[in-house]
Amino acid sequence: MKRIFLILVTFVVALFGLTFAVHNPQQVEVHYYLDWTWRGSLTLVLFLTLTVGLLIGWIAGRLRGFILKKQANRQSRTGVDSRNVALTPRNVSRQFDDVNE
């Protein structure tokens, strides 16, 4: 059931993207620094913007996961029970301050 739902959602999103591309065929100019200009379709510009945004969000999420995993490993080495403490930088620093006192 879940697989059918995901296929249906993917189909609907692709259909919206296709109809958007058909209804907006005009060319746009994108101006960058140093007088560099790129000319392309509106659909391509929006698709590239979406792709870059998703990539940046994915990298940020992976980085946060790496940092939290590193903090959890550090806590396990110091003998702190990580099940009772949320893994946020603020709580980790408080916890180490309590241990040092």
Backbone as CSV, one residue per row, in Angstrom:
resi,resn,N_x,N_y,N_z,CA_x,CA_y,CA_z,C_x,C_y,C_z
1,MET,0.825,-1.199,0.000,0.000,0.000,0.000,0.864,1.256,0.000
2,LYS,1.932,1.216,0.833,2.816,2.365,0.911,3.522,2.594,-0.431
3,ARG,3.905,1.520,-1.076,4.600,1.630,-2.363,3.681,2.248,-3.425
4,ILE,2.431,1.838,-3.433,1.469,2.393,-4.394,1.269,3.884,-4.134
5,PHE,1.185,4.257,-2.864,1.028,5.662,-2.502,2.221,6.489,-2.977
6,LEU,3.439,5.987,-2.768,4.633,6.708,-3.200,4.687,6.835,-4.721
7,ILE,4.291,5.797,-5.432,4.253,5.858,-6.896,3.232,6.891,-7.348
8,LEU,2.075,6.922,-6.703,1.038,7.890,-7.055,1.495,9.326,-6.788
9,VAL,2.120,9.562,-5.641,2.611,10.905,-5.306,3.693,11.327,-6.300
10,THR,4.600,10.418,-6.643,5.648,10.717,-7.615,5.042,11.067,-8.970
11,PHE,4.039,10.324,-9.380,3.373,10.592,-10.648,2.705,11.964,-10.647
12,VAL,2.029,12.319,-9.576,1.336,13.609,-9.491,2.348,14.760,-9.509
13,VAL,3.447,14.624,-8.767,4.472,15.672,-8.748,5.103,15.815,-10.136
14,ALA,5.398,14.692,-10.794,5.958,14.747,-12.150,4.976,15.384,-13.120
15,LEU,3.690,15.096,-12.970,2.675,15.688,-13.829,2.610,17.198,-13.642
16,PHE,2.663,17.666,-12.395,2.689,19.111,-12.136,3.934,19.749,-12.737
17,GLY,5.079,19.098,-12.606,6.316,19.625,-13.187,6.237,19.706,-14.700
18,LEU,5.669,18.686,-15.320,5.540,18.673,-16.776,4.591,19.762,-17.261
19,THR,3.455,19.908,-16.608,2.513,20.950,-17.031,3.084,22.345,-16.785
20,PHE,3.866,22.503,-15.721,4.516,23.792,-15.472,5.498,24.108,-16.592
21,ALA,6.275,23.114,-17.004,7.258,23.316,-18.072,6.573,23.660,-19.389
22,VAL,5.441,23.036,-19.671,4.726,23.305,-20.918,4.118,24.704,-20.917
23,HIS,3.622,25.154,-19.777,2.969,26.464,-19.706,3.949,27.633,-19.531
24,ASN,5.215,27.359,-19.272,6.208,28.424,-19.059,7.449,28.188,-19.910
25,PRO,7.322,28.308,-21.231,8.469,28.021,-22.097,9.419,29.213,-22.296
26,GLN,9.113,30.355,-21.696,9.895,31.558,-21.966,11.327,31.451,-21.416
27,GLN,12.200,32.227,-22.035,13.595,32.296,-21.631,13.761,33.381,-20.567
28,VAL,14.669,33.150,-19.632,14.986,34.141,-18.604,16.491,34.358,-18.588
29,GLU,16.897,35.518,-18.112,18.320,35.823,-17.947,18.629,35.853,-16.466
30,VAL,19.702,35.180,-16.101,20.170,35.195,-14.722,21.508,35.917,-14.727
31,HIS,21.611,36.986,-13.932,22.833,37.789,-13.869,23.606,37.428,-12.608
32,TYR,24.899,37.144,-12.790,25.787,36.819,-11.683,26.759,37.963,-11.478
33,TYR,27.656,37.763,-10.556,28.705,38.749,-10.308,29.661,38.810,-11.493
34,LEU,30.422,39.858,-11.572,31.425,40.085,-12.612,30.810,40.093,-14.009
35,ASP,29.591,40.588,-14.115,28.871,40.726,-15.393,28.712,39.416,-16.153
36,TRP,28.616,38.325,-15.447,28.397,37.032,-16.081,26.895,36.801,-16.170
37,THR,26.381,36.469,-17.345,24.954,36.295,-17.568,24.698,34.926,-18.175
38,TRP,23.651,34.279,-17.698,23.250,32.986,-18.243,21.809,33.095,-18.721
39,ARG,21.523,32.545,-19.866,20.180,32.593,-20.429,19.685,31.163,-20.587
40,GLY,18.494,30.895,-20.036,17.915,29.562,-20.128,16.433,29.600,-19.841
41,SER,15.814,28.449,-19.866,14.369,28.399,-19.637,14.048,28.574,-18.151
42,LEU,12.881,29.117,-17.895,12.430,29.333,-16.522,12.345,28.011,-15.771
43,THR,11.873,26.979,-16.435,11.743,25.673,-15.801,13.098,25.138,-15.370
44,LEU,14.100,25.283,-16.213,15.440,24.799,-15.875,16.026,25.570,-14.704
45,VAL,15.830,26.876,-14.686,16.332,27.694,-13.573,15.693,27.252,-12.261
46,LEU,14.379,27.056,-12.258,13.702,26.636,-11.024,14.112,25.222,-10.611
47,PHE,14.286,24.337,-11.584,14.714,22.972,-11.271,16.118,22.971,-10.670
48,LEU,17.026,23.755,-11.240,18.383,23.830,-10.691,18.387,24.434,-9.293
49,THR,17.547,25.439,-9.080,17.441,26.043,-7.752,16.930,25.030,-6.731
50,LEU,15.914,24.269,-7.102,15.390,23.233,-6.221,16.452,22.186,-5.925
51,THR,17.179,21.760,-6.940,18.207,20.740,-6.765,19.324,21.214,-5.840
52,VAL,19.778,22.448,-6.029,20.832,22.986,-5.170,20.327,23.111,-3.724
53,GLY,19.085,23.546,-3.544,18.517,23.648,-2.195,18.397,22.304,-1.512
54,LEU,17.951,21.298,-2.249,17.863,19.947,-1.680,19.243,19.411,-1.321
55,LEU,20.220,19.662,-2.152,21.584,19.206,-1.900,22.170,19.868,-0.653
56,ILE,21.956,21.161,-0.516,22.446,21.867,0.671,21.751,21.344,1.930
57,GLY,20.443,21.119,1.863,19.722,20.566,3.012,20.187,19.166,3.364
58,TRP,20.447,18.343,2.350,20.920,16.974,2.597,22.295,16.994,3.259
59,ILE,23.182,17.859,2.762,24.524,17.956,3.350,24.442,18.445,4.789
60,ALA,23.597,19.428,5.062,23.438,19.938,6.426,22.900,18.849,7.357
61,GLY,21.951,18.062,6.884,21.418,16.969,7.694,22.453,15.897,7.977
62,ARG,23.254,15.554,6.971,24.315,14.559,7.167,25.363,15.080,8.151
63,LEU,25.697,16.363,8.057,26.672,16.955,8.965,26.143,16.938,10.395
64,ARG,24.876,17.279,10.564,24.287,17.252,11.913,24.278,15.830,12.474
65,GLY,23.932,14.850,11.633,23.960,13.459,12.075,25.352,13.018,12.468
66,PHE,26.362,13.448,11.715,27.740,13.111,12.044,28.140,13.711,13.384
67,ILE,27.760,14.979,13.615,28.102,15.644,14.874,27.409,14.952,16.043
68,LEU,26.128,14.622,15.903,25.406,13.950,16.987,25.980,12.563,17.267
69,LYS,26.385,11.860,16.223,26.990,10.542,16.413,28.318,10.663,17.154
70,LYS,29.083,11.680,16.816,30.359,11.917,17.488,30.134,12.236,18.965
71,GLN,29.101,13.051,19.264,28.788,13.379,20.650,28.336,12.137,21.413
72,ALA,27.541,11.284,20.763,27.082,10.066,21.423,28.257,9.143,21.721
73,ASN,29.197,9.037,20.807,30.381,8.209,21.049,31.207,8.772,22.192
74,ARG,31.327,10.091,22.250,32.077,10.731,23.333,31.392,10.473,24.673
75,GLN,30.059,10.531,24.697,29.326,10.271,25.932,29.480,8.822,26.366
76,SER,29.471,7.907,25.432,29.595,6.499,25.805,30.981,6.203,26.365
77,ARG,32.003,6.913,25.894,33.350,6.708,26.428,33.484,7.263,27.836
78,THR,32.726,8.321,28.174,32.821,8.913,29.512,31.886,8.239,30.504
79,GLY,31.067,7.295,30.036,30.188,6.564,30.937,28.867,7.240,31.206
80,VAL,28.494,8.241,30.449,27.225,8.944,30.633,26.142,8.157,29.913
81,ASP,24.999,7.979,30.562,23.891,7.245,29.955,23.189,8.158,28.961
82,SER,23.352,7.878,27.673,22.810,8.755,26.641,21.311,8.583,26.457
83,ARG,20.704,7.576,27.065,19.258,7.394,26.923,18.476,8.437,27.697
84,ASN,19.072,9.030,28.717,18.363,9.993,29.550,18.570,11.439,29.120
85,VAL,19.436,11.682,28.179,19.796,13.042,27.799,19.585,13.229,26.306
86,ALA,18.900,14.314,25.943,18.756,14.637,24.521,20.113,15.085,23.990
87,LEU,20.435,14.687,22.769,21.744,15.000,22.210,21.735,16.352,21.517
88,THR,21.778,17.383,22.314,21.940,18.720,21.760,23.218,19.291,22.341
89,PRO,23.877,20.188,21.629,25.132,20.745,22.149,24.971,21.398,23.515
90,ARG,23.828,22.032,23.758,23.617,22.691,25.042,23.579,21.674,26.184
91,ASN,22.841,20.577,26.016,22.751,19.573,27.064,24.067,18.847,27.265
92,VAL,24.811,18.627,26.214,26.097,17.941,26.340,27.058,18.788,27.143
93,SER,27.113,20.092,26.870,28.045,20.942,27.614,27.620,21.043,29.080
94,ARG,26.325,21.108,29.363,25.861,21.135,30.754,26.241,19.852,31.462
95,GLN,26.103,18.749,30.764,26.389,17.460,31.371,27.870,17.357,31.734
96,PHE,28.753,17.820,30.880,30.163,17.763,31.175,30.524,18.729,32.290
97,ASP,29.824,19.875,32.389,30.061,20.783,33.494,29.669,20.145,34.821
98,ASP,28.561,19.376,34.845,28.129,18.703,36.061,29.131,17.630,36.470
99,VAL,29.714,16.944,35.540,30.677,15.880,35.838,31.968,16.467,36.401
100,ASN,32.380,17.630,35.896,33.619,18.246,36.334,33.534,18.886,37.706
101,GLU,32.338,19.167,38.192,32.203,19.837,39.492,32.387,18.910,40.648
